Amino acid sequence: MSDTRKKEIIMATLELTANKGLGNVSMNMIADKVGIKKPSLYNHFASKEELVETMYQFLREEAKKNANVGAIDYTAIFAGKSALEILKMMVGEYFNMNQQEHMLNFYKVIYSERSLNPMAAKIVAEETDKMIIATKQLFYAMEVHKLLHFTNPDMSAVSFAMTIHGLMDYELDQSNGKCSYETDKNLLDDYLKWFCEENAV
């Protein structure tokens, strides 16, 4: 499948799901939107589940590029910064990635249907897993650089990642679907300050 056709199918699916909901969009509707026959769509994606998973991976990578999120050099990132400054920066970058237009539209669909649609629930769990892994790596690096100390880095990472996800969901609820690091900065800042105090070296 060419990248152009892949993106065309993904964007058509994103538009349909944003308007109608993930559970209400069929492969027939997607094929019609793209202007191809249903069998041709199945030549590209074996199932709707495969299409949604590919859409998630594609949009996430696109959002990372647009938000300039790349490989992390912890030594460079940590230089001259406090633990609080580092956490604010990393959380801000994560919010910014999810604020990219296509990723935000996808996230709103998935978030709204996660309790009803197994595909949506799977994507939310997958994104949470990615954040937990990234947070574990960050916390181990902060421990090595003596910026924070954790009795149990793995559980601290799980707790932190779940809290940040909860705050993102809260932002979506409070701001009519627009997730922004700035929306209720006091709540997030208070949490990050508390977290740094609780895990101070």
Secondary structure, 3 states (H helix, E strand, C coil): CCHHHHHHHHHHHHHHHHHHCHHHCCHHHHHHHHCCCHHHHHHHCCCHHHHHHHHHHHHHHHHHHHCCCCCCCHHHHHCCCCHHHHHHHHHHHHHHHHHCHHHHHHHHHHHHHCCCCHHHHHHHHHHHHHHHHHHHHHHHHHHHCCCCCCCCHHHHHHHHHHHHHHHHHHHHHHCCCCCCCCCCHHHHHHHHHHHHHHCCC
